């Protein structure tokens, strides 16, 4: 859902179609429960608020998806996408609160902060709509969400091991190649195991007699 990019024309068409469908769904929710909408504020509107919240949350999720993909295509940073996500979530919450507490005398009661957030979302939508598509290099550098990009390290790069350093020294002639180890000679096996070699005979030490003086 959040992968890939969206061009300006695709972003405009999908956002406009989504806005029309969202408006129609919200009007249907209000029309089905019009008694709660025009009735007194309070607990009687909780069911209407729940249905409107579910619909707004779904369409808000779709709008966030379109904005992130368009921002990635424009080479924008994570700040724009983060502000759009936070503003969308807060606007939905304030809209539901205003729906519960509104009255017939003051139908716009509680919509001040929600209207301000929707104004910010509109400005961000215009920015994303008219932002030109960035080159591929700028997209990969600006839209990278991997852990290596966050910490400034590449997980694929590792320091050379001691074995590779030793082989490089041998190839460069700075270090001689170590001589291969000769395997130990195997002893012949007999019927009951290895044949023990006979020990070497002892050499007798003869002391000569002292000559008489």
C-alpha positions as CSV (number, residue, x, y, z in Angstrom):
1,X,0.0,0.0,0.0
2,X,2.8,2.4,0.9
3,X,5.3,1.0,-1.7
4,X,6.0,2.6,-5.0
5,X,5.5,6.2,-6.2
6,X,2.6,8.3,-7.7
7,X,2.9,10.9,-10.4
8,X,1.1,14.2,-10.3
9,X,-1.7,13.1,-12.6
10,X,-2.2,9.8,-10.7
11,X,-2.2,11.6,-7.4
12,X,-4.8,14.1,-8.5
13,X,-7.1,11.6,-10.0
14,X,-7.0,9.2,-7.1
15,X,-7.2,11.9,-4.4
16,X,-10.2,13.5,-6.2
17,X,-12.0,10.2,-6.6
18,X,-11.3,9.3,-3.0
19,X,-12.7,12.6,-1.8
20,X,-15.9,12.1,-3.7
21,X,-16.4,8.6,-2.4
22,X,-15.7,9.8,1.2
23,X,-18.2,12.6,0.9
24,X,-20.8,10.3,-0.4
25,X,-20.2,7.7,2.3
26,X,-20.4,10.3,5.1
27,X,-23.6,11.7,3.7
28,X,-25.1,8.2,3.7
29,X,-24.1,7.6,7.3
30,X,-25.7,10.9,8.3
31,X,-28.8,10.3,6.3
32,X,-29.3,6.8,7.8
33,X,-29.0,8.2,11.3
34,X,-30.4,11.7,10.7
35,X,-32.4,11.6,13.9
36,X,-29.2,11.3,16.0
37,X,-27.6,14.0,13.9
38,X,-30.3,16.5,14.4
39,X,-31.1,15.4,17.9
40,X,-29.6,16.6,21.2
41,X,-25.8,16.1,21.7
42,X,-24.4,13.5,23.9
43,X,-24.8,9.7,24.1
44,X,-27.4,9.6,21.4
45,X,-24.8,10.3,18.8
46,X,-22.2,7.7,19.8
47,X,-23.4,5.2,17.2
48,X,-23.3,7.9,14.5
49,X,-19.9,9.0,15.6
50,X,-18.6,5.4,15.6
51,X,-19.8,4.8,12.0
52,X,-18.3,8.2,10.8
53,X,-15.1,7.4,12.6
54,X,-14.7,4.0,10.9
55,X,-15.4,5.5,7.4
56,X,-13.1,8.5,8.1
57,X,-10.3,6.3,9.4
58,X,-10.4,4.1,6.2
59,X,-10.3,7.1,3.9
60,X,-7.7,8.8,6.0
61,X,-5.5,5.7,5.7
62,X,-5.9,5.8,1.9
63,X,-5.1,9.6,1.8
64,X,-1.9,9.0,3.9
65,X,-0.9,6.2,1.5
66,X,-1.3,8.5,-1.6
67,X,0.6,11.3,0.1
68,X,3.6,9.1,1.1
69,X,3.9,7.7,-2.4
70,X,3.6,11.1,-4.0
71,X,6.1,12.6,-1.5
72,X,8.5,9.8,-2.4
73,X,8.1,10.5,-6.1
74,X,8.8,14.2,-5.5
75,X,12.0,13.4,-3.5
76,X,10.6,15.0,-0.3
77,X,11.9,14.2,3.1
78,X,10.2,12.4,5.9
79,X,9.1,15.6,7.6
80,X,6.3,16.2,5.1
81,X,5.0,12.7,5.4
82,X,5.1,12.8,9.2
83,X,3.3,16.1,9.3
84,X,0.6,14.8,7.0
85,X,0.1,11.6,9.0
86,X,-0.2,13.5,12.4
87,X,-2.5,16.2,11.0
88,X,-4.8,13.6,9.4
89,X,-5.1,11.6,12.6
90,X,-5.7,14.7,14.7
91,X,-8.3,16.1,12.3
92,X,-10.3,12.9,12.3
93,X,-10.3,12.8,16.2
94,X,-11.4,16.5,16.4
95,X,-14.0,15.9,13.7
96,X,-15.6,13.1,15.7
97,X,-15.6,15.2,18.9
98,X,-17.3,18.1,17.1
99,X,-19.9,15.8,15.7
100,X,-20.8,14.6,19.2
101,X,-21.0,18.1,20.8
102,X,-22.5,20.1,18.0
103,X,-26.0,21.7,18.4
104,X,-28.5,23.1,16.0
105,X,-27.9,26.6,17.2
106,X,-24.1,26.4,16.8
107,X,-23.5,23.8,14.0
108,X,-19.8,24.7,13.7
109,X,-19.1,24.3,17.4
110,X,-15.8,22.5,18.0
111,X,-14.7,22.7,14.3
112,X,-12.2,25.5,14.8
113,X,-9.1,23.3,15.4
114,X,-10.3,20.6,13.0
115,X,-10.8,23.3,10.3
116,X,-7.3,24.6,10.9
117,X,-5.8,21.1,10.5
118,X,-7.8,20.5,7.3
119,X,-6.4,23.8,6.0
120,X,-2.9,22.5,6.7
121,X,-3.7,19.3,5.0
122,X,-5.0,21.3,2.0
123,X,-1.7,23.2,1.8
124,X,0.3,20.0,1.9
125,X,-1.9,18.5,-0.8
126,X,-1.2,21.5,-3.0
127,X,2.5,21.2,-2.4
128,X,2.5,17.5,-3.2
129,X,0.3,18.1,-6.3
130,X,2.6,20.7,-7.9
131,X,5.9,19.3,-6.8
132,X,7.9,18.0,-9.7
133,X,9.1,14.4,-9.8
134,X,12.6,14.0,-8.6
135,X,15.3,11.9,-10.3
136,X,15.8,8.3,-9.3
137,X,18.9,9.1,-7.2
138,X,17.1,11.7,-5.2
139,X,14.2,9.4,-4.6
140,X,16.4,6.6,-3.3
141,X,18.4,9.0,-1.0
142,X,15.3,10.9,0.3
143,X,12.9,8.0,0.5
144,X,15.0,5.4,2.1
145,X,13.5,4.0,5.3
146,X,16.0,1.2,6.0
147,X,17.9,1.0,9.2
148,X,21.2,1.5,7.4
149,X,20.1,4.9,6.1
150,X,18.9,6.0,9.6
151,X,22.2,5.2,11.3
152,X,24.5,6.2,8.4
153,X,25.9,2.7,8.1
154,X,25.8,0.1,5.4
155,X,25.1,-3.4,6.7
156,X,26.7,-5.0,3.7
157,X,30.1,-3.5,4.3
158,X,32.2,-5.4,6.8
159,X,35.8,-5.0,7.8
160,X,38.3,-7.4,6.3
161,X,39.0,-10.5,8.4
162,X,42.4,-11.5,9.6
163,X,42.5,-14.4,7.0
164,X,41.8,-12.1,4.1
165,X,44.5,-9.6,5.3
166,X,47.0,-12.5,5.5
167,X,46.2,-13.7,2.0
168,X,46.7,-10.1,0.7
169,X,50.1,-9.9,2.3
170,X,51.1,-13.3,0.8
171,X,49.9,-12.2,-2.7
172,X,51.8,-8.9,-2.3
173,X,55.0,-10.8,-1.4
174,X,55.3,-9.1,2.0
175,X,54.8,-12.3,3.9
176,X,56.0,-15.9,3.0
177,X,53.5,-18.6,2.5
178,X,53.5,-20.9,5.5
179,X,54.8,-24.5,4.9
180,X,52.1,-27.1,4.8
181,X,51.9,-29.4,7.8
182,X,53.1,-33.0,7.1
183,X,50.7,-35.6,8.4
184,X,52.1,-38.0,11.0
185,X,53.0,-41.4,9.8
186,X,50.5,-44.1,10.7
187,X,51.9,-47.1,12.6
188,X,51.2,-50.5,11.2
189,X,48.3,-52.3,12.8
190,X,48.6,-55.8,14.1
191,X,46.1,-58.5,15.2
192,X,45.5,-56.9,18.6
193,X,46.1,-53.4,17.7
194,X,49.2,-51.4,16.9
195,X,52.5,-53.2,16.9
196,X,54.8,-51.8,19.6
197,X,58.3,-51.3,18.5
198,X,60.9,-53.1,20.6
199,X,62.9,-50.7,22.8
200,X,66.6,-50.1,21.9
201,X,69.0,-52.4,23.8
202,X,70.8,-50.9,26.8
203,X,74.4,-50.2,26.4
204,X,76.5,-51.6,29.2
205,X,79.1,-49.3,30.6
206,X,82.3,-51.2,31.5
207,X,84.7,-49.7,33.9
208,X,88.3,-50.8,33.6
209,X,90.4,-51.9,36.5
210,X,92.8,-49.5,38.1
211,X,96.3,-50.4,37.4
212,X,98.4,-51.2,40.4
213,X,101.0,-48.7,41.1
